[in-house]
Amino acid sequence: MKRLKKSFSDEAHESVSLDRENNPISNMVSEARWGLNPMKFMGFVFICLMVLTVVFSASVLLGDLPSDSSLRILAEARLFDVIPPNATVSEDGSHRPVTVQKHKLLGGLLPSGFDERSCLSRHESVLYHKELRQRPSSYLISRLRNYEALHKRCGPHTELYNRSVELIKSGQYRGSADCNYLVWISYSGLGNRILTLASAFLYALLTNRVLLVDPGVNMPDLFCEPFPDVSWLLPPDFPIISKFSTFDQKSPHCYGYMVKNDIVGNSSGSIVPPFIYLHLAHDYDDQDKLFFCDEDQSFIQKIPWLVMRTDNYFVPFLFLIPSFERELNNLFPEKETIFHFLSRYLFHPTNSVWGLVMRYYQAYLAQADEKLGIQIRVFDTGVGPFKYFLDQIFACTTKENLLPRINRGEPIVNPSGKQKTIAVLITSLSPGYFEEFRNMYWEHPTVTGEIVGVYQPSQEKHQQTEKLMHDRKALAEMYLLSLTDKLVTSAWSTFGYVAHGLGGLKPWILYKPENKTAHNPPCVQAVSLEPCFHAPPYYDCKKKTGTDTSKIVSHVRHCEDVSWGLKLFDQNGEL
């Protein structure tokens, strides 16, 4: 230690010596101290004044700059932080996402207490989506908090859950259970899964059941957990999970089969099965459809475990069940906000999916003055693009003034003032529609001088249900479409329903072409935000006869795109 101390001392002496030899100001100060002559002293003063002037000027120009470390942090923030469209600029010029602090829980719709880094989309999506079209009702918020408490008490691996599982293992059930459950079977394409899971959750909310989700092939890789503390995923050791693939309308536990064979309401009365299977898919029969009748609901609600398979958004028909009607009206005073609220509450993309969304948004969409989404789903067989459908899309976007017309007579148009930029996001299994739009707006200027960029994130060629990367891209594209300002969707498409529901957008719906001919008119703007129930029952439970179920209540009517389907409308909505 002594040697080290000596070394530092020696270096200090050498440094002082070198400074005196090489620094004239230092020498002047030293000489002035020992009796400097007047001329040299005046020179010293002059040099000092010059130095002070330079220092003062620098302080004026750079006076408010942060320290070295702060500068480095600020630089890193500017390089890596994304400035979302809804962020606000504070008085000091920094971009502060005030909206997140104020609205990240969506007016109370979302629960607090999550680790935000584990699921970035839960709180970041508010920066990119438009504000909720309506505030959720205080009653809905209260019921959601109550549901979360129920889920925590009865969810997987809790004592009450383990006790309830024993009922299935024993095959016997008498009396009332501590907790009742609805198990949703993963089935069909991603758009259908999202719509049916929202439907199942609302039914669980109405009947005080705990919703448990069959993970299927990739549900946990797509969506974050929506409820605090306890998972919504059905545990892999659930006693009958291996039988899900065998359940159909002929299964002895199928409710429709039980009705058909007079198993329901037998003489023993007090004995009910510990579980039943509800077949609510598009091919369900008249007995299966009795699920939507009040009389049948009174029996179904006695059963502790319901296992449901569906590919239908059946929410509209819940409004036709009298025992649910009052509760639904309290939850959702504005009928057409149901899927909008439930989707924003339940479906938060995992970080891997959210990364796809944010990278694409920032690279291609963020800087545009206006963003238009076009979701293209063709149900005709063959390899697209089909010219008749392409012509229909062009007709819709120009007739409805969604895109500017092109000028085929001039090579360039020079408008006065700043040119407006429009980003067109196309989603389609086929690349052909994107290529036609891109080439048209590349090869020709617009009549009014806008700059139009056309983009397509993926080109998967054909649907690959439950393949992980395919589904990740599909979910990312639904979210990207929901972030646009205006949206065009395809008739019958659940993919489109999810996109416009998430975004709170009333899309222009492209009519389904018939006989390979473009439909005229090409499209219609949706009156309601709600998705369409494609395969509703045509049965009046009270009269026990067939009927047009779009005529029973004013807010359940036929859809714009599926003439036999049912959809929810607000009272003042008109077709």
N, C-alpha and C positions, 0 to 999 in steps of 0.2 A: 504493500500500500504506500510505503514511503516513496519507493521509486516512481510509482504512478503519479503521486502528488508532485514530485519534483519535475517530472516530465511536463505536466500541465503548466507549471510555473515557468519553465524554460520556454515553452511555446508562447506563453503570454508575453514574456519579455521580448522575444524575437519579433512577435507581431507588432508590438509597439514601436520597436526600432524600425521595422520596414515601413510602417505607416508614416513615421516622421520623415523618412527619406523620400517617400513617393508622394506625399500629400502636402502641397504648398500651403493649403489652408491651415493644416495642423501646425506647420512650421511657423506661420505668421502668428497664430495664437500663442505659440510658445515664446516667440521673440517679443511679442507685445507685452507679455507678462514680465519680461526682464528689461524693459526699457526700449521699446521700438521707436524709430524716428518718425516724425509727422507724416512724411510722404508714404512710407510703407504702411502706416496705420490707416491712412485714407484709402489706400488700395485694398486693404483688408476689409474695411467697412463696405466698400463698393461690391466686392465679391460676395459678402454676406447678404447684401440686399438682393443681388441677382438670384442667389440660392433661395432666399425666402419667397421671392416672386414666383419662381417655378413651383415650389411646394404649395403655395397658396392657390395657384391656377389648377394644379392637379387635384387639390382637395375640393375645389368648386365643381370640377367636372366629374369626379369620382367619389364625392363625399359620402354618398349613401350606399356604396357597394358593400356587400357583406364580406366577412372574413374569407380567408383562403379556403378553409374547410367548407364554409357555407356556399362559396362559389362552386366548389366541386359537386356538392350535393344538388345544387340548383341545376347545374349542367346535366347531371345524370337524370334528374326529374324531367327536364325538357326533352331529353333524348328518348326516354323510355315510357313516360306517362302519356296515355292517350287522353286527348281533350275531347270529351264527348259533346254531342250537339246541345245537350241541355245544361251544360256546366255554365256557371256565371262567373264574370270577371269582377274581382274585388277591387277596392280603391287603390291597392298597391300594385295592381296590374297582374296579379297572379290568378290563375284559373282555379277557383275553388268550387267543387261540386256541392254547392249549397242545397241543390235539389235532393241529393242523396240524404243529407242530414234531416231534411224536412219531410221527405216523402219516401224514404227507402223502405218503410214498412207499408207503403201503399194505403195510407190513411187508416192503419190498424188492421188491414186485411192479413198481413203476414205476422207471424209470431216473432218475438225477439228471443235472444239467448243463443243463437247459432254462432259457431265459429265461421266468420265471414270468409276466411281464406280457403276453407274446405269446399265452399260452393260459391264462387265469385258471382255467378249469374243472379243469385237470389237478391242481392242488393245493388248490383251494377246495372241490371237491365233497366231500372228506372231512369237511368241517364240517357237511354237510347229510345225507349218506347215513349209514345205520347202519354200524357197523363190519362189516368182512368177516365172513361167517358162519364161516369157517375161516381159519387162516393158510395162505398158499400154501406148498407144500412147498419145502424148500431146493433140491431138484433142479429144480423148475420155475423158480425164480429164477435158478439157475445156467444153465439152458438158454436163458432169455430174454436174459441178458447175452451168452451166446455167439452167439445169433442176431443181436443188435444189432451185435456185432463183424463178423459175416458180412455183414450188410446194409451196414455202413460200407465194407467192403472191396469188395463187388460191386455196390453200388447204382448208380442212374442217374448217368451221366457219369463214372464211375470208369474207369480203364484196362481193368479186367477186364470191366466191362459193355460197353464199346465193342468189345472183342475178341469177346465173345459175340454181340453184335448182328450182327457180320459173318457169323456162321454162317447166320443167317436170310437175309441178302442173297445169300449164295453158293448157298444151297440144298443144300449138301453138309456132311456131318458124319461124321468117323471118330474113334474113340477117345474119350477122356474130356475134359470141359470143366473149366476152372478154377472156374466158377460155374454152378449150375443155377437155373432160375427158374420161378416160377408166376405167370402173369398172370391177374388176376381181372377179368372183364368186368362193368362196371356194368349191372345188369339188374333189372327189376321194381321194386316199391314199396320205400319206405325201410326198412320192417321186414324185408323179405326181404333187402335189400342188407346190412343190419347182420348178420343171422344167417349169411348165406352168406360174408361176408367173414371172420367169426370162424372158420367152418369151413375156409375156404381157408388162413387163417393157421396153424391147427393142423396141417393137412396139410403145409404148407411146413415147419413146425417138425419134424415127424416125418421128413421126407425131405431135410432140409438144403438146402432151396431158399430163394431170396430171393423174397419176395412183392412183386409190383408191382401197383399199383391203377390200373385204367382210371379217369380222373377223371370220365368221363361228362359230365353237364351241370353238376353242382353239388357233387360230393363235396368239393373243397377249400374250398368255402364253408360246409360243415357240420362238418367234423372237422379238428382240429389234426393235425399230423404226430406219430405215436406213437413214432418211433425217433429217437435223437439224430443230428445231423450230416448225415445223408443222407435225402433224401425217399423216401417209399414210392410216389409218383405216377409212373406210366409217362410218360416224356417224349413230347411231341406228335410228335416225328420218328421214333418207333418204326416200323420198316419196314412192319408189317402192320396198324397201328392203324386205318387206313381200311377194312380188310376185316372188322373185327369184326362189323359189322351184317349181313354176308352169311353168316357162319358158321352152319351148321345141320347136321342129321344126314346130309345128302347131300353135304356138303363133302368133297373128297378127303382133306383133312387131319384129318377127324373120326375119332377112334379107333374108334368103333362101325362106321363105314363101312369102315375099313381091315380090321377083323376080318371083317366080312360078305363082303368081297371078297378075302379071303386075301392081303392086302397085307402084313400083319404076319407076321414070321417067314419071309420068303422065303429062297431059296437063298443069296443074297449074304450073309446073316447079319450080317456085321460092319458093314453100312451101315444106319444108322437115320436117319430124318428129323430135321432140326434142331429142328422143332417139330411138335406135334400139338394138335388141338382136342378138348377134353373136353366133351361135351354131357351135363350132369347136371341139366337142367331137368325139370320135372314130366312132360313128354311123352317122356322118353328111353325107348329100347327095350331089349330084352334084351342086345344087343351093347354098347350104351353102359354098361349096368349091370355089365359085366365089369370095369370100373374097380375095383370093390370086391372082386375076387378076387386072392389072393396071386400066383398064376401070372402074371396080367396086370400086376400091380404090378412084378414083376421086370423086365418089358420096359419099362414106362412110365418107370421110374426111370433108364433109360439115356439118355433123351431130354433134351437141355439146356433146351428151352423147352416148357412146358405152358401152354396158353391155355384157361381154364375159364369156362364160362357155367353158372350154376345159380341156382335159386330155392328150394333146399332146404337146411335145416340138417342136413347129412349126418354130423355128428359121431358119433351112436350107431353107425353102421355101421362106422366106423373100428375100433371095438372088436371087430368080427367078422372083422377081417383079422389072422390069427395073427402076422404079422411085426411088427405095430404094438402088439400087446396088452401086452407087457411094458413098453415105453417109456411107453405111456399110463398104466399102473398106477403107474409111478414118478412121472410128472408130476402125476397127479391121484389120490391115494389115496382122496379122497372124490369119487366120480364126478359127483355132481350139482352140483359147484362149477365145472364147466368153463366154461360160458358166463358165469357170474358173474365169474370171474377174467379171462377173455379180454375181456369187454366193458369192465371197469374198466381194463384195460391198454391196449386199442386205441382206444376211442371217447371222445375228449375234445371236447366241442362247442367250436366257435370262439367268440370273444368276442361276436360278434353274436348267436349262439344263446344263449350263457350269460347275456347281458343279458336276453333274454326270460324265461329261467328264473328268475333272481334277482328281477327286478322283480315278476313275478307272485307268486312265493313270499312275498316280504316284504309285498306289498299284501294278500293274501287268506288265506294259510295259516300264516304264521309264529306268530301269536299263539294259534292254536287249541290246546286241550288234547289233541285227538285229530284225526288226519287220515285220511280214508277216500278212496281213489281208486276210481272206477268207470269202466272202459274199455268202451265200447259199440261193437260192430261188428256190423252187420246185413247178412247176405248175401242177404236177400230183396229182390226188386225192388219199386219203388214209393217213395212219399214217406212217411217216418216222421213222428212216432213211431207204432209199431205197438202197439196196446193189449195184445196177447197177450205181447209181449216186455216191455213196461213192467210188466205184472202179474208176470211171471217175475222181474224185477229186484227189485221190491218184496218178493216172497215170499222171495227169497234173502237180502236184507239184513236182513229182520226175523226170519226163521227162524234165521239164523246169529248173531243178536244183533250185527250190524254197525252197525245204526242203530236208534234207539229208536222205539217205536210212537207214533202220534199219538193225542191225546185229542179225539175229535170232540164230546164232550158238554160240555166246559168251554171258555169263551173264554180263560181264563188259568190257569196253574198256578204257585203260589208255593212252590217247594221251600225247605226249610230249608238254610242254609249257602250256600256259593258255587256258582253254577250252572256246570256243565261245558259247555264249548264244543266243538262238533264241526264241522270244515270238510270238506265233501264236494266233491271235485274230480271233475267229470264230463268225459270226453273223448268226443266223438262228432261225426260229420259233420253230424248233425241237431241243431238247437237244442231240439227238442220234448221230449226226455227230461229235459233240464236244467230246462225250464220247468215240467214236471209235478212234479219233485222240489222245486224252489224254492217253487212255490205251495203245495204240501202242507205244508211246514214253516213257511211264512209265515202261512198261514191258520189253522193249528191248533197248539196247544202240544203238547209231547211228554208222555207219561204220567208220565215221571219227571223232567221239568223241564229237560232239556238244551236249550241253544240251538244250533240247527243252521243253518249257513250253507251255501248251495249255489252252486258257481261252475263256469263253463265258459270256458276261455280263448279258443277259436276255434269258429267255426261255418261250416265251409267248404262245406257242402252236399254236395259230391261229391269223390272223390279226384282229385288233380291231380298225378300222378307226375312228378317231376323239375322241377316249377315251384319256383323258389328259395324264395320266401316261404312257400309251402305246406309245403315240406319243412322249412324252419326251424321253423315252428310245430309241425309233427308231431314233430320231434326234441325241441323244448322240452317238449312235452306228455308224451312218453315219460319224460323226465327228471323232470318234475314228479310223474308217477304213481309213479316209483321212490322219491320222497322221502316218500311217505305211510307211515302206520303199518300200515294194512291195505289190501288191494287186491282188487277184483273185476274179472275180465277176461272177455272173450268167447271162446268156443270157436273154434278154428281160426285165431285172429288172431295174426299175427306181431308186430303192434304191441304186443299185450299180452305176448307172450313176452319182447320186448326190455325192456319196463317192469319186469316182475317179476324178470327176470334181473339187470338193473342194480342193483335195490334189494335183491336177496337176499331177496325176499319169496315166500312160498308162497301164491298167490292162491286165492280162491274162483272157480272157473271156471263161468261160465254155460253150461249145455248149449245146443247149437244147437237152436232151435225147429224142429219138423217140421210141415209142412202147416198153417202159420200158427196153431199151437197152442202154448201155453206148455208147456215140458217140466216133468215132475214125476218126480223132484225137480228143483227149479230150478237147483241148482248143487252142486258138489263141491269140497272143498279139495284143491289139488294136493298130492301126496305128495313130488314132486321139484321142484327149482328149474329143471330143464333144459327147454329148448324141445322141441317134438315134430318129428320127421322125418316129414313128411306123405306122402312117396311112396317108401318104402324098397323095395329089391328083395325078392322072395320066391324066393330062389334059394340053394341050398346049394352053394358053390363046390367043396367036397371031393367031395360025392356027385354033383355035376352034375345036380341035380334040383330041382324046386320044393319049397319047404318054408315053414313058418311061422317066420320068422327071429326071432320074439320068444321062441323056445324054445331057442335055441342056448346063450346064457349067461345067468346069473341077473340080471345088472345091466342087460340090454337087454330091455325089455318094451313092451307096448302102452301108448299114451298114455291119459290120463284123458278127453281131449276128442275124439280121433280114433282110433276103434277099430282101424283098420288101421295106424296110425302107430307109430313106434318112439321110445323115450325112454330116457334113462339114469336109473337109480335106484341109490341106495346099497344095500348088501347087506341092511340092516335095514328098507328101505322096503317098504311093503305097499300094494297097491291095494285 
